Amino acid sequence: QVQLVESGGGLVQAGGSLRLSCAASGRTFSNYAKGWFRQAPGKEREFVAAISWTGGSTYYSDSVKGRFTISRDNAKNTVYLQMNSLKPEDTAVYYCAAKYLAWRYSDCVGYEYDYWGRGTQVTVSS
């Protein structure tokens, strides 16, 4: 059974940092792009960051560029999202996702991923 499990969420003050992890099991994801999305209450799910299946390209939404960093460790079948300088507007449930052989920007920022995790809550207090 394929699973993506997010962890690392929590409550943090504005300006603080968190590192989210997404561990995959059930198959090897070295040839899958990995993405992070988030959904705040009453809002649609939005793209946050993605890393291509090769790891050679990373993409970020304008709202997190310069503050968040996505990385992957294929040996551990895990993708990370380092979040710095957090703002209250970053409060949301964060989801990781995997997409087979995706590397183009257009492939990585859309919602058409093959696998999704259940999410982890991030709350940033002001």
BELURCOR-V835108 format. One record per pair of residues at least 4 apart in sequence whose ideal C-beta (glycine too) atoms are under 8 Angstrom apart, sorted by sequence separation. I is the first residue (numbers start at 1). GAP is how many residues later the second one is. D is the distance in whole Angstrom. If there is no record, write none. Layout:
i=[I/I]
gap=[GAP/GAP]
d=[D/D]
This chain:
i=[12/39/51/52/60/61/64/73/86/103/104/105/106/12/24/29/39/52/60/73/102/103/12/39/51/52/72/73/102/38/39/51/72/73/83/10/37/38/50/51/60/71/72/99/9/37/49/50/70/71/99/8/37/38/49/60/70/8/9/37/49/58/70/71/8/22/35/36/48/49/58/69/70/7/8/35/36/48/68/69/81/99/6/7/22/35/36/47/68/99/100/6/7/35/46/49/68/69/81/98/99/6/7/20/34/35/48/67/68/97/98/5/33/34/55/67/79/97/98/4/5/33/67/97/4/5/33/49/51/55/64/67/97/4/5/33/48/49/50/51/96/97/3/32/49/51/95/96/2/3/31/95/2/3/30/95/1/2/95/1/2/94/63/64/93/94/93/94/51/93/94/92/93/92/91/49/90/91/48/91/36/90/89/34/86/88/87/88/34/86/88/83/36/30/29/34/36/48/53/57/59/30/53/56/29/53/57/61/28/40/43/53/54/59/45/52/53/59/40/52/57/25/38/40/50/23/24/39/40/23/24/38/39/23/24/38/22/38/39/52/21/22/37/38/51/21/22/36/37/50/21/22/36/37/50/20/36/37/19/20/35/36/19/34/35/47/19/20/34/35/47/19/34/35/17/18/33/34/17/32/33/45/17/32/33/17/18/32/33/17/29/31/32/33/15/16/31/32/33/15/14/14/35/12/14/20/22/24/33/35/37/33/20/35/39/32/32/38/9/6/6/6/24/4/4/4/22/20/20/18/16/12/14/4/6/9/10/12/13/14/4/5/6/8/9/10/11/12/13/14/2/4/5/6/7/9/10/11/12/3/6/11]
gap=[4/4/4/4/4/4/4/4/4/4/4/4/4/5/5/5/5/5/5/5/5/5/6/6/6/6/6/6/6/7/7/7/7/7/7/8/8/8/8/8/8/8/8/8/9/9/9/9/9/9/9/10/10/10/10/10/10/11/11/11/11/11/11/11/12/12/12/12/12/12/12/12/12/13/13/13/13/13/13/13/13/13/14/14/14/14/14/14/14/14/14/15/15/15/15/15/15/15/15/15/15/16/16/16/16/16/16/16/16/16/16/17/17/17/17/17/17/17/17/18/18/18/18/18/19/19/19/19/19/19/19/19/19/20/20/20/20/20/20/20/20/20/21/21/21/21/21/21/22/22/22/22/23/23/23/23/24/24/24/25/25/25/26/26/26/26/27/27/28/28/28/29/29/30/31/32/32/32/33/33/34/34/35/36/36/36/37/37/38/38/38/39/43/44/45/45/45/46/46/46/46/47/47/47/48/48/48/48/49/49/49/49/49/49/50/50/50/50/51/51/51/52/52/52/52/53/53/53/53/54/54/54/54/55/55/55/56/56/56/56/57/57/57/57/57/58/58/58/58/58/59/59/59/59/59/60/60/60/61/61/61/61/62/62/62/62/63/63/63/63/63/64/64/64/65/65/65/65/66/66/66/66/67/67/67/68/68/68/68/69/69/69/69/69/70/70/70/70/70/71/72/73/73/74/74/74/74/74/74/74/74/75/76/78/80/82/83/84/85/88/89/90/91/92/93/94/95/100/102/104/108/110/110/111/111/111/111/111/111/111/112/112/112/112/112/112/112/112/112/112/113/113/113/113/113/113/113/113/113/114/114/114]
d=[4/6/6/6/5/7/4/8/5/7/7/6/7/7/5/7/7/4/4/5/4/7/6/4/7/7/7/8/5/7/7/5/5/7/7/6/5/6/7/8/6/7/7/7/7/6/7/5/7/5/7/6/6/5/7/8/7/5/6/6/5/8/6/7/4/7/7/4/7/7/6/7/8/7/5/8/5/6/6/4/7/7/6/5/8/7/7/5/7/4/6/7/8/4/7/7/5/8/8/6/5/5/7/7/7/8/6/7/7/4/6/7/6/5/6/5/6/8/4/6/5/7/5/6/7/8/5/6/5/8/8/8/5/5/7/5/7/8/7/7/8/7/7/6/4/5/6/5/8/5/5/6/7/6/8/8/8/4/5/5/6/6/8/8/4/5/7/8/7/5/5/8/8/6/6/6/6/5/7/5/6/5/8/7/8/5/6/7/6/5/5/7/8/4/8/4/5/7/8/6/6/8/8/8/6/5/8/8/7/8/8/6/6/5/7/7/6/6/6/4/8/7/8/4/8/7/4/6/8/7/7/4/5/5/8/7/6/5/7/7/6/5/7/7/8/8/8/6/5/4/6/8/7/8/6/7/6/6/6/4/7/8/7/6/5/5/5/7/7/8/8/7/6/7/7/5/7/8/6/4/5/7/5/6/8/8/7/5/7/7/5/7/7/4/6/5/6/7/6/7/6/6/6/6/6/6/3/7/7/8/8/5/8/6/8/7/8/8/6/6/7/5/8/5/7/6/6/6/7/6/7/8/6/6/5/3/8/7/7/7/7/6/7/6/5/7/5/6/5/5/6/4/7/6/6/5/7/8/7/8/4/7]
